[in-house]
Amino acid sequence: MARKQSDHDQWRIDIAEAACKVILENGLEGTRLKEIAAAMGYSVGVLQYYFTSKDELLLFAKNRLFDAKFDRMRAAAARRRGIDRLHAMAMELMPFSDEDRAMFLLLSVFRGQAVGNPVLTARQTERDATGSALFAEEIVALQSSGHVRADIDPGQQAVALVGLLEGMALQATALAAMGRTATSKLVRHYLSVILAAPKAGTPD
């Protein structure tokens, strides 16, 4: 009996999630289709029906993580107004929970995997550009509404903001250097000093 497309898609998702768990336990080099199949209780042949190679599986898993991150950023912004939209998006990138730390570590692993691989590097660059573009689009909208300075370049500021956030995320994951409250205050300070439009009657 032919598999339904929805069943096929769910199988791919289940395999990708299993792969992520194995990577967190064994590292990327110690993760093969054999280990992923064993973790799921299936044969390698079952996995190969859905993914022709480990690289295809890992690319699918990485894209799912990126898509989940971008969806969370959009949802967070939708619940806020003004420059708080940028703050909400930024905080969604911070790995405070165990689940978020795992996602950050996995994305870091996948970034390292792309080094020396032109195809994966191009894909990584594309996904990074999407993340920066989300912030840039929000900055443009907030410039139009008067919440963000009109004299800044949205693209450049988006890249700078993402760079700051990724550095903070690394520190939070590796060193547990900052908690949610301290991070939130720092992000708000950055946004208010660098991006926020001056209030009426306030010197520029």
Backbone as a chain_set.jsonl record, in Angstrom:
{"seq": "MARKQSDHDQWRIDIAEAACKVILENGLEGTRLKEIAAAMGYSVGVLQYYFTSKDELLLFAKNRLFDAKFDRMRAAAARRRGIDRLHAMAMELMPFSDEDRAMFLLLSVFRGQAVGNPVLTARQTERDATGSALFAEEIVALQSSGHVRADIDPGQQAVALVGLLEGMALQATALAAMGRTATSKLVRHYLSVILAAPKAGTPD", "coords": {"N": [[0.846, -1.195, 0.0], [0.553, 2.187, -0.863], [2.289, 4.837, 0.736], [0.823, 7.541, 2.495], [1.273, 11.021, 1.748], [1.338, 12.695, 3.965], [2.021, 10.912, 5.997], [4.531, 10.162, 5.118], [5.92, 12.602, 5.304], [5.789, 12.993, 8.068], [7.297, 10.858, 8.985], [9.829, 11.647, 8.074], [10.202, 13.902, 9.648], [10.204, 12.739, 12.218], [12.488, 11.14, 12.046], [14.441, 13.101, 11.674], [14.29, 14.443, 14.128], [15.118, 12.413, 15.832], [17.716, 12.134, 14.914], [18.835, 14.562, 15.733], [18.828, 14.243, 18.517], [20.648, 12.138, 18.796], [22.959, 13.328, 17.808], [23.427, 15.277, 19.758], [24.141, 13.63, 21.828], [26.27, 12.023, 20.863], [27.86, 13.616, 19.263], [28.671, 15.113, 16.06], [30.451, 13.692, 14.374], [30.315, 11.195, 15.473], [27.878, 10.298, 14.764], [26.002, 8.329, 12.751], [23.936, 6.96, 10.128], [23.399, 4.447, 11.056], [23.525, 4.643, 13.878], [21.427, 6.406, 14.335], [19.247, 4.967, 13.346], [19.306, 2.815, 15.129], [18.663, 4.115, 17.507], [16.032, 4.65, 17.036], [14.986, 2.189, 16.796], [14.858, 0.885, 14.373], [15.837, -0.404, 11.115], [18.714, 0.495, 9.096], [17.936, 0.567, 6.486], [15.268, 1.39, 6.548], [15.512, 4.103, 7.222], [16.881, 4.979, 4.979], [14.968, 4.881, 3.058], [13.643, 7.233, 3.361], [15.6, 9.182, 3.454], [18.338, 9.688, 1.414], [20.951, 9.898, 2.164], [23.243, 10.624, 4.873], [23.979, 13.317, 4.841], [21.825, 14.516, 3.498], [19.796, 14.06, 5.346], [20.753, 15.517, 7.586], [20.764, 18.104, 6.57], [18.05, 18.505, 6.186], [17.218, 18.357, 8.854], [18.553, 20.571, 9.921], [17.326, 22.673, 8.498], [14.746, 22.495, 9.507], [15.166, 23.309, 12.153], [16.007, 25.96, 11.771], [13.68, 27.005, 10.541], [11.846, 26.722, 12.626], [12.929, 28.49, 14.482], [12.713, 30.945, 13.106], [9.929, 31.112, 12.824], [9.16, 31.38, 15.486], [10.277, 33.855, 16.087], [8.767, 35.553, 14.43], [6.211, 35.146, 15.511], [6.591, 36.101, 18.104], [7.082, 38.823, 17.637], [4.626, 39.587, 16.619], [3.026, 39.78, 18.819], [3.659, 42.125, 20.055], [4.207, 45.73, 20.22], [5.57, 48.61, 18.535], [9.02, 49.359, 19.26], [9.337, 47.291, 20.953], [8.765, 45.057, 19.544], [11.113, 44.336, 18.196], [12.669, 43.742, 20.407], [11.312, 41.51, 21.434], [11.669, 39.675, 19.341], [14.443, 39.427, 19.426], [14.861, 38.257, 21.944], [13.846, 35.752, 21.526], [15.893, 34.446, 20.308], [17.634, 33.804, 22.259], [19.178, 31.329, 24.242], [17.777, 30.128, 26.827], [16.276, 28.069, 28.002], [16.471, 24.461, 28.421], [15.732, 23.202, 26.057], [16.074, 25.273, 24.199], [18.808, 25.723, 24.435], [19.763, 23.317, 23.47], [18.905, 23.513, 20.809], [20.445, 25.704, 19.966], [23.044, 24.655, 20.227], [22.928, 22.57, 18.367], [22.532, 23.991, 15.961], [24.949, 25.313, 15.913], [26.684, 23.169, 15.578], [25.881, 22.312, 13.029], [26.62, 24.547, 11.587], [29.386, 24.408, 11.734], [29.726, 22.077, 10.285], [29.36, 22.941, 7.717], [31.7, 24.145, 6.929], [34.169, 24.214, 4.494], [32.593, 22.887, 2.703], [31.122, 23.659, -0.159], [28.414, 23.549, -1.014], [26.894, 23.219, 1.362], [27.795, 25.475, 2.697], [26.757, 27.531, 1.112], [24.051, 27.114, 1.551], [23.93, 27.561, 4.302], [24.652, 30.26, 4.409], [22.5, 31.36, 3.075], [20.397, 30.816, 4.869], [21.257, 32.229, 7.116], [21.112, 34.789, 6.072], [18.38, 35.03, 5.804], [17.556, 35.208, 8.472], [18.736, 37.671, 9.25], [17.376, 39.294, 7.476], [14.774, 39.224, 8.462], [14.955, 40.816, 10.75], [15.787, 43.189, 9.51], [13.572, 43.835, 7.899], [11.7, 44.331, 9.874], [12.844, 46.543, 11.112], [12.674, 48.425, 9.039], [9.875, 48.689, 8.882], [9.39, 49.775, 11.404], [10.756, 52.134, 11.197], [9.105, 53.454, 9.421], [6.882, 53.813, 11.013], [7.838, 55.548, 12.837], [9.167, 54.699, 15.108], [11.775, 53.874, 15.049], [14.989, 55.188, 14.333], [15.347, 57.252, 11.468], [17.661, 57.635, 10.103], [19.352, 55.461, 9.867], [20.831, 52.497, 8.444], [18.861, 49.856, 7.592], [19.605, 47.197, 6.846], [22.342, 46.986, 7.572], [22.183, 47.498, 10.325], [20.615, 45.359, 11.12], [22.311, 43.172, 10.664], [24.333, 43.81, 12.49], [22.9, 43.664, 14.89], [22.117, 40.957, 14.94], [24.647, 39.807, 15.082], [25.478, 40.678, 17.628], [23.546, 39.371, 19.208], [24.034, 36.655, 18.643], [26.576, 36.371, 19.716], [26.005, 36.84, 22.419], [24.308, 34.694, 22.858], [26.065, 32.572, 22.576], [27.747, 33.0, 24.778], [25.873, 32.675, 26.807], [25.242, 30.003, 26.516], [27.693, 28.559, 26.657], [28.991, 29.557, 28.935], [27.08, 30.244, 30.726], [26.742, 32.915, 31.311], [24.969, 35.078, 31.493], [21.722, 35.75, 32.692], [18.144, 35.582, 31.96], [16.917, 38.039, 32.74], [19.043, 39.931, 32.923], [19.989, 39.788, 30.308], [17.76, 40.671, 28.87], [17.606, 43.339, 29.738], [20.011, 44.336, 28.711], [19.632, 44.03, 25.949], [17.442, 45.733, 25.579], [18.657, 48.15, 26.252], [20.557, 48.407, 24.206], [18.85, 48.588, 21.962], [17.45, 50.946, 22.569], [19.447, 52.885, 22.626], [20.844, 52.675, 20.171], [18.979, 52.23, 18.077], [16.349, 53.248, 18.582], [14.054, 55.861, 17.859], [14.508, 59.329, 18.666], [12.648, 60.759, 21.336], [10.019, 63.195, 21.228], [11.184, 66.458, 21.794], [13.517, 65.612, 22.905], [17.022, 65.852, 22.798], [18.822, 64.945, 19.848]], "CA": [[0.0, 0.0, 0.0], [1.354, 3.403, -0.951], [2.257, 5.681, 1.924], [0.272, 8.869, 2.326], [2.308, 12.045, 1.815], [1.419, 13.188, 5.34], [2.777, 9.916, 6.75], [5.92, 10.26, 4.655], [6.489, 13.82, 5.886], [5.944, 12.797, 9.508], [8.446, 9.976, 9.156], [11.04, 12.453, 7.895], [10.324, 14.741, 10.839], [10.579, 11.875, 13.342], [13.888, 10.738, 11.854], [15.268, 14.287, 11.911], [14.324, 14.69, 15.572], [15.97, 11.372, 16.408], [19.094, 12.469, 14.541], [19.284, 15.659, 16.594], [19.103, 13.691, 19.845], [21.876, 11.346, 18.718], [24.068, 14.273, 17.64], [23.69, 15.889, 21.06], [24.764, 12.624, 22.685], [27.482, 11.429, 20.289], [28.595, 14.519, 18.398], [28.367, 14.921, 14.643], [31.293, 12.643, 13.801], [29.892, 9.908, 16.007], [26.495, 10.041, 14.372], [25.792, 7.762, 11.423], [22.573, 6.451, 9.967], [23.296, 3.249, 11.885], [23.204, 5.043, 15.251], [20.092, 7.009, 14.341], [18.298, 3.867, 13.184], [19.282, 2.049, 16.377], [17.946, 4.906, 18.506], [14.61, 4.588, 16.718], [14.559, 0.798, 16.783], [14.619, 0.463, 12.998], [17.027, -0.718, 10.335], [19.215, 1.593, 8.271], [17.146, 0.57, 5.261], [14.062, 2.2, 6.755], [15.911, 5.508, 7.133], [17.3, 5.284, 3.612], [13.769, 5.071, 2.241], [13.233, 8.628, 3.512], [16.762, 10.032, 3.208], [19.309, 8.905, 0.654], [22.273, 10.001, 2.776], [23.33, 11.35, 6.136], [24.004, 14.75, 4.551], [20.456, 14.947, 3.196], [19.068, 14.049, 6.614], [21.205, 16.61, 8.438], [20.304, 19.359, 5.978], [16.623, 18.598, 6.507], [17.117, 18.652, 10.283], [18.979, 21.958, 10.125], [16.299, 23.571, 7.983], [13.626, 22.481, 10.457], [15.545, 24.132, 13.3], [15.954, 27.352, 11.326], [12.284, 27.397, 10.333], [11.218, 26.855, 13.944], [13.44, 29.725, 15.073], [12.123, 32.086, 12.406], [8.5, 31.161, 13.162], [9.052, 31.909, 16.847], [10.571, 35.285, 16.025], [7.604, 36.234, 13.85], [5.109, 35.075, 16.47], [6.906, 36.99, 19.222], [6.895, 40.202, 17.184], [3.197, 39.838, 16.396], [2.373, 40.035, 20.108], [4.192, 43.36, 20.624], [4.062, 46.943, 19.425], [6.719, 49.502, 18.57], [10.345, 48.759, 19.293], [9.232, 46.043, 21.715], [8.734, 43.958, 18.578], [12.5, 43.919, 18.012], [13.111, 43.122, 21.665], [10.712, 40.176, 21.52], [12.361, 38.833, 18.362], [15.8, 39.176, 19.918], [14.833, 37.34, 23.084], [13.567, 34.402, 21.032], [17.158, 33.847, 19.882], [18.456, 33.522, 23.429], [18.979, 29.952, 24.727], [17.654, 30.061, 28.282], [15.74, 26.766, 28.401], [17.245, 23.311, 27.943], [15.377, 22.988, 24.651], [16.693, 26.324, 23.395], [20.255, 25.487, 24.425], [19.994, 22.2, 22.548], [18.75, 24.035, 19.452], [21.605, 26.54, 19.658], [24.194, 23.772, 20.046], [22.763, 21.859, 17.101], [22.782, 24.921, 14.865], [26.394, 25.558, 15.907], [27.281, 21.975, 14.976], [25.594, 22.334, 11.601], [27.421, 25.617, 10.998], [30.725, 23.854, 11.583], [29.684, 21.064, 9.23], [29.372, 23.603, 6.411], [33.049, 24.613, 6.599], [34.835, 23.407, 3.48], [31.606, 22.274, 1.816], [30.498, 24.791, -0.853], [26.957, 23.426, -1.062], [26.365, 23.502, 2.694], [28.12, 26.866, 3.012], [25.777, 28.368, 0.419], [22.776, 26.956, 2.247], [24.07, 28.231, 5.595], [24.628, 31.697, 4.144], [21.115, 31.696, 2.723], [19.574, 30.805, 6.075], [21.697, 33.359, 7.937], [20.577, 36.0, 5.446], [16.95, 35.084, 6.12], [17.429, 35.714, 9.835], [19.029, 39.107, 9.245], [16.316, 39.972, 6.724], [13.608, 39.381, 9.337], [15.192, 42.01, 11.561], [15.83, 44.354, 8.624], [12.196, 44.161, 7.517], [11.042, 44.912, 11.044], [13.411, 47.88, 11.299], [12.065, 49.281, 8.013], [8.497, 48.966, 9.291], [9.418, 50.649, 12.579], [11.141, 53.462, 10.707], [7.903, 54.05, 8.822], [5.954, 54.192, 12.084], [8.482, 56.547, 13.674], [9.726, 54.123, 16.332], [13.208, 53.666, 14.851], [15.65, 56.304, 13.66], [15.247, 57.229, 10.007], [18.975, 57.852, 9.497], [20.183, 54.263, 9.947], [20.657, 51.524, 7.37], [18.225, 48.679, 8.194], [20.371, 45.981, 6.61], [23.547, 46.997, 8.397], [21.811, 47.388, 11.731], [20.131, 43.997, 11.345], [23.494, 42.312, 10.763], [24.993, 44.131, 13.757], [22.069, 43.154, 15.98], [22.232, 39.497, 14.943], [25.981, 39.492, 15.58], [25.443, 40.864, 19.08], [22.712, 38.336, 19.813], [24.702, 35.359, 18.537], [27.645, 36.372, 20.705], [25.387, 36.689, 23.734], [23.798, 33.326, 22.944], [27.225, 31.709, 22.8], [28.151, 33.174, 26.168], [24.836, 32.104, 27.666], [25.286, 28.546, 26.403], [28.977, 28.002, 27.073], [29.445, 30.021, 30.241], [25.934, 30.643, 31.552], [27.23, 34.198, 31.8], [23.901, 36.037, 31.726], [20.381, 35.197, 32.774], [17.133, 36.212, 31.121], [16.674, 39.431, 33.118], [20.192, 40.746, 32.521], [20.018, 39.817, 28.847], [16.663, 41.525, 28.426], [17.986, 44.73, 29.989], [21.075, 44.709, 27.779], [19.035, 44.164, 24.619], [16.648, 46.968, 25.582], [19.584, 49.28, 26.242], [21.1, 48.504, 22.849], [17.802, 49.07, 21.058], [17.096, 52.328, 22.887], [20.568, 53.778, 22.322], [21.283, 52.591, 18.779], [17.92, 52.185, 17.067], [15.103, 53.957, 18.882], [13.947, 57.26, 17.45], [14.428, 60.234, 19.817], [11.309, 61.23, 21.673], [9.82, 64.622, 20.978], [11.766, 67.314, 22.817], [14.773, 65.043, 23.385], [18.108, 66.124, 21.85], [19.247, 63.791, 19.057]], "C": [[0.883, 1.248, 0.0], [1.203, 4.234, 0.321], [1.622, 7.023, 1.59], [1.4, 9.889, 2.461], [2.467, 12.56, 3.237], [2.205, 12.221, 6.212], [4.259, 9.999, 6.399], [6.606, 11.467, 5.295], [6.727, 13.643, 7.382], [7.112, 11.865, 9.808], [9.745, 10.771, 9.045], [11.28, 13.347, 9.115], [10.794, 13.916, 12.033], [12.049, 11.461, 13.246], [14.82, 11.913, 12.135], [15.382, 14.581, 13.403], [15.193, 13.656, 16.282], [17.435, 11.663, 16.117], [19.646, 13.564, 15.443], [19.63, 15.151, 17.991], [20.415, 12.906, 19.85], [23.088, 12.26, 18.584], [24.431, 14.911, 18.976], [24.395, 14.915, 22.003], [26.138, 12.192, 22.18], [28.368, 12.404, 19.532], [28.325, 14.186, 16.943], [29.165, 13.767, 14.045], [30.87, 11.257, 14.276], [28.469, 9.531, 15.656], [26.44, 9.563, 12.927], [24.345, 7.3, 11.324], [22.346, 5.234, 10.857], [22.885, 3.606, 13.307], [21.801, 5.639, 15.347], [19.025, 5.928, 14.238], [18.171, 3.068, 14.475], [18.5, 2.79, 17.453], [16.44, 4.839, 18.289], [14.074, 3.159, 16.734], [14.245, 0.275, 15.397], [15.937, 0.105, 12.322], [17.462, 0.51, 9.548], [18.395, 1.699, 6.987], [15.879, 1.398, 5.374], [14.402, 3.678, 6.614], [16.247, 5.893, 5.701], [16.12, 5.381, 2.652], [13.367, 6.545, 2.242], [14.363, 9.615, 3.247], [17.834, 9.194, 2.519], [20.695, 8.918, 1.285], [22.181, 10.727, 4.105], [23.295, 12.852, 5.888], [22.607, 15.281, 4.254], [19.631, 15.035, 4.472], [19.459, 15.242, 7.474], [20.778, 17.965, 7.887], [18.823, 19.571, 6.27], [16.435, 18.98, 7.97], [17.488, 20.102, 10.566], [17.909, 22.932, 9.658], [15.086, 23.623, 8.901], [13.928, 23.355, 11.669], [15.488, 25.613, 12.937], [14.506, 27.82, 11.184], [11.561, 27.599, 11.662], [11.647, 28.159, 14.611], [12.794, 30.946, 14.425], [10.637, 32.228, 12.734], [8.294, 31.753, 14.556], [9.323, 33.405, 16.875], [9.374, 36.064, 15.493], [6.442, 36.265, 14.843], [5.34, 36.018, 17.642], [6.674, 38.444, 18.843], [5.418, 40.544, 17.055], [2.465, 40.179, 17.685], [2.808, 41.356, 20.736], [3.937, 44.542, 19.693], [5.331, 47.773, 19.546], [8.032, 48.745, 18.619], [10.382, 47.501, 20.157], [9.155, 44.835, 20.787], [10.152, 43.426, 18.334], [13.033, 43.217, 19.257], [12.576, 41.697, 21.774], [11.384, 39.209, 20.551], [13.747, 38.446, 18.866], [15.803, 38.148, 21.036], [14.521, 35.91, 22.659], [14.836, 33.694, 20.564], [18.025, 33.422, 21.061], [18.153, 32.138, 24.01], [18.932, 29.857, 26.252], [17.151, 28.701, 28.764], [16.639, 25.652, 27.877], [16.982, 23.063, 26.46], [16.054, 24.013, 23.75], [18.207, 26.155, 23.331], [20.6, 24.349, 23.477], [19.893, 22.67, 21.106], [19.969, 24.858, 19.052], [22.841, 25.678, 19.404], [24.116, 23.032, 18.715], [23.041, 22.768, 15.91], [24.269, 25.267, 14.771], [27.13, 24.388, 15.265], [27.088, 21.996, 13.466], [26.386, 23.435, 10.891], [28.851, 25.125, 10.762], [30.8, 22.835, 10.464], [29.817, 21.698, 7.85], [30.766, 24.051, 5.982], [33.702, 23.661, 5.598], [33.903, 22.71, 2.509], [30.837, 23.392, 1.115], [28.971, 24.744, -0.858], [26.341, 23.788, 0.289], [26.651, 24.94, 3.115], [27.114, 27.809, 2.366], [24.426, 28.307, 1.117], [22.797, 27.666, 3.592], [23.979, 29.741, 5.422], [23.211, 32.167, 3.833], [20.236, 31.779, 3.963], [19.959, 31.942, 7.018], [21.117, 34.664, 7.397], [19.089, 36.152, 5.736], [16.729, 35.649, 7.518], [17.686, 37.205, 9.913], [17.921, 39.884, 8.548], [15.065, 40.169, 7.571], [13.754, 40.625, 10.209], [15.177, 43.267, 10.689], [14.425, 44.793, 8.224], [11.45, 44.82, 8.673], [11.546, 46.328, 11.294], [12.816, 48.857, 10.29], [10.643, 49.671, 8.417], [8.456, 49.935, 10.469], [9.946, 52.037, 12.234], [9.918, 54.18, 10.148], [6.924, 54.531, 9.888], [6.568, 55.197, 13.056], [9.094, 56.016, 14.951], [11.237, 53.93, 16.262], [13.769, 54.826, 14.041], [15.573, 56.149, 12.139], [16.611, 57.279, 9.335], [19.892, 56.634, 9.591], [19.879, 53.345, 8.77], [20.078, 50.242, 7.97], [19.034, 47.398, 8.032], [21.6, 45.892, 7.489], [23.21, 46.815, 9.874], [21.283, 45.996, 12.067], [21.297, 43.035, 11.517], [24.207, 42.547, 12.092], [24.22, 43.553, 14.937], [22.168, 41.633, 16.075], [23.6, 39.075, 15.474], [26.06, 39.615, 17.093], [24.696, 39.718, 19.754], [23.377, 36.966, 19.754], [25.86, 35.262, 19.525], [27.111, 36.178, 22.111], [24.86, 35.269, 23.925], [24.926, 32.34, 23.209], [27.685, 31.79, 24.249], [27.147, 32.526, 27.119], [24.894, 30.582, 27.667], [26.561, 27.97, 26.999], [29.332, 28.339, 28.513], [28.315, 30.325, 31.216], [26.196, 32.017, 32.163], [26.114, 35.169, 32.167], [22.558, 35.326, 31.77], [19.414, 35.978, 31.914], [16.965, 37.693, 31.446], [17.801, 40.342, 32.661], [20.269, 40.873, 31.006], [18.95, 40.749, 28.302], [17.011, 42.998, 28.605], [19.044, 45.199, 28.996], [20.524, 44.912, 26.37], [18.215, 45.447, 24.537], [17.551, 48.199, 25.525], [20.149, 49.492, 24.84], [20.058, 49.103, 21.902], [17.483, 50.541, 21.304], [18.195, 53.303, 22.493], [20.871, 53.824, 20.827], [20.146, 52.774, 17.778], [16.723, 53.092, 17.341], [15.153, 55.409, 18.432], [13.865, 58.139, 18.69], [12.987, 60.654, 20.073], [11.224, 62.73, 21.444], [10.393, 65.438, 22.129], [13.071, 66.8, 23.376], [15.866, 65.319, 22.371], [18.538, 64.853, 21.139], [20.725, 63.506, 19.318]], "O": [[1.839, 1.345, 0.77], [0.12, 4.316, 0.9], [1.861, 7.576, 0.517], [2.366, 9.662, 3.19], [3.582, 12.833, 3.68], [2.972, 12.65, 7.075], [5.125, 9.916, 7.27], [7.737, 11.366, 5.77], [7.746, 14.091, 7.908], [7.836, 12.068, 10.783], [10.66, 10.578, 9.846], [12.416, 13.523, 9.555], [11.679, 14.341, 12.774], [12.762, 11.437, 14.25], [15.867, 11.743, 12.759], [16.459, 14.931, 13.885], [15.918, 13.986, 17.22], [18.296, 11.462, 16.974], [20.8, 13.499, 15.868], [20.619, 15.585, 18.582], [21.197, 12.999, 20.796], [24.132, 11.996, 19.181], [25.61, 15.068, 19.29], [25.157, 15.332, 22.876], [27.065, 12.015, 22.971], [29.503, 12.072, 19.191], [27.814, 13.112, 16.627], [28.621, 12.957, 13.295], [31.046, 10.267, 13.565], [27.921, 8.564, 16.186], [26.787, 10.297, 12.002], [23.624, 7.259, 12.321], [21.24, 5.014, 11.352], [22.007, 2.964, 13.883], [21.08, 5.406, 16.318], [18.023, 5.964, 14.951], [17.07, 2.688, 14.872], [17.761, 2.176, 18.223], [15.663, 4.956, 19.237], [12.863, 2.94, 16.691], [13.462, -0.663, 15.244], [17.013, 0.29, 12.891], [16.686, 1.446, 9.355], [18.187, 2.795, 6.465], [15.461, 2.037, 4.408], [13.672, 4.426, 5.964], [15.938, 6.999, 5.259], [16.261, 5.908, 1.549], [12.822, 7.049, 1.26], [14.114, 10.756, 2.86], [18.19, 8.115, 2.994], [21.523, 8.058, 0.986], [21.174, 11.361, 4.419], [22.652, 13.588, 6.638], [22.243, 16.368, 4.703], [18.859, 15.976, 4.655], [18.59, 15.91, 8.033], [20.463, 18.875, 8.654], [18.396, 20.687, 6.566], [15.599, 19.823, 8.295], [16.825, 20.78, 11.351], [17.616, 23.91, 10.346], [14.467, 24.676, 9.056], [13.048, 24.064, 12.159], [14.979, 26.426, 13.709], [14.149, 28.902, 11.65], [10.765, 28.526, 11.811], [10.835, 28.847, 15.229], [12.376, 31.873, 15.119], [10.143, 33.343, 12.902], [7.366, 32.531, 14.778], [8.666, 34.142, 17.61], [9.011, 37.107, 16.036], [5.773, 37.288, 14.995], [4.406, 36.66, 18.122], [6.132, 39.215, 19.635], [5.008, 41.667, 17.351], [1.403, 40.8, 17.652], [2.372, 41.681, 21.84], [3.515, 44.381, 18.548], [6.073, 47.661, 20.522], [8.149, 47.637, 18.094], [11.343, 46.734, 20.102], [9.449, 43.713, 21.202], [10.365, 42.215, 18.273], [13.756, 42.225, 19.165], [13.305, 40.784, 22.16], [11.64, 38.056, 20.898], [14.168, 37.295, 18.749], [16.659, 37.264, 21.067], [14.888, 34.961, 23.352], [14.848, 32.47, 20.438], [19.041, 32.752, 20.876], [16.989, 31.812, 24.244], [19.936, 29.541, 26.889], [17.562, 28.234, 29.826], [17.469, 25.876, 26.997], [17.901, 22.751, 25.702], [16.547, 23.676, 22.673], [18.821, 26.414, 22.296], [21.604, 24.404, 22.766], [20.701, 22.273, 20.267], [20.47, 24.73, 17.935], [23.599, 25.94, 18.47], [25.122, 22.886, 18.02], [23.71, 22.363, 14.959], [24.789, 25.487, 13.677], [28.079, 24.582, 14.505], [28.024, 21.728, 12.712], [26.776, 23.276, 9.735], [29.447, 25.396, 9.719], [31.813, 22.735, 9.772], [30.326, 21.071, 6.92], [30.995, 24.309, 4.801], [33.777, 22.454, 5.831], [34.355, 22.019, 1.596], [29.977, 24.019, 1.735], [28.313, 25.775, -0.723], [25.387, 24.563, 0.357], [25.843, 25.556, 3.81], [26.667, 28.771, 2.99], [23.741, 29.32, 1.256], [21.815, 28.296, 3.985], [23.307, 30.421, 6.197], [22.785, 33.235, 4.273], [19.427, 32.697, 4.099], [19.093, 32.548, 7.649], [20.688, 35.53, 8.159], [18.594, 37.268, 5.895], [15.833, 36.466, 7.732], [16.94, 37.931, 10.57], [17.566, 40.987, 8.964], [14.367, 41.172, 7.418], [12.805, 41.388, 10.386], [14.619, 44.291, 11.083], [14.124, 45.987, 8.213], [10.667, 45.748, 8.472], [10.767, 47.214, 11.646], [12.489, 49.99, 10.642], [10.255, 50.834, 8.31], [7.593, 50.811, 10.53], [9.614, 53.012, 12.909], [9.729, 55.374, 10.38], [6.224, 55.526, 9.698], [5.904, 55.647, 13.989], [9.506, 56.803, 15.804], [11.904, 53.832, 17.292], [13.094, 55.372, 13.169], [15.716, 55.049, 11.605], [16.726, 57.003, 8.141], [21.102, 56.769, 9.408], [18.802, 53.411, 8.177], [20.743, 49.599, 8.782], [19.14, 46.604, 8.967], [21.873, 44.85, 8.083], [23.879, 46.063, 10.582], [21.483, 45.509, 13.179], [21.281, 42.183, 12.405], [24.635, 41.597, 12.746], [24.813, 43.016, 15.872], [22.29, 41.085, 17.171], [23.707, 38.105, 16.223], [26.639, 38.759, 17.763], [25.161, 39.165, 20.75], [23.293, 36.197, 20.711], [26.102, 34.203, 20.104], [27.693, 35.439, 22.906], [24.951, 34.707, 25.016], [24.764, 31.389, 23.973], [27.978, 30.77, 24.872], [27.529, 31.906, 28.112], [24.631, 29.944, 28.686], [26.514, 27.003, 27.76], [29.903, 27.516, 29.228], [28.556, 30.625, 32.385], [25.924, 32.262, 33.338], [26.289, 35.999, 33.06], [22.295, 34.416, 30.983], [19.802, 36.919, 31.221], [16.879, 38.519, 30.537], [17.555, 41.399, 32.081], [20.58, 41.943, 30.482], [19.204, 41.525, 27.382], [16.741, 43.813, 27.723], [18.983, 46.323, 28.499], [20.906, 45.857, 25.679], [18.284, 46.167, 23.541], [17.245, 49.17, 24.834], [20.211, 50.62, 24.351], [20.36, 50.017, 21.135], [17.269, 51.298, 20.357], [17.91, 54.424, 22.071], [21.127, 54.896, 20.278], [20.334, 53.409, 16.74], [16.146, 53.647, 16.406], [16.161, 56.094, 18.602], [13.227, 57.757, 19.671], [12.213, 60.874, 19.142], [12.232, 63.437, 21.465], [10.125, 65.152, 23.296], [13.683, 67.452, 24.222], [15.672, 65.051, 21.185], [18.612, 63.792, 21.76], [21.283, 62.569, 18.747]]}, "num_chains": 1, "name": "protein.A"}
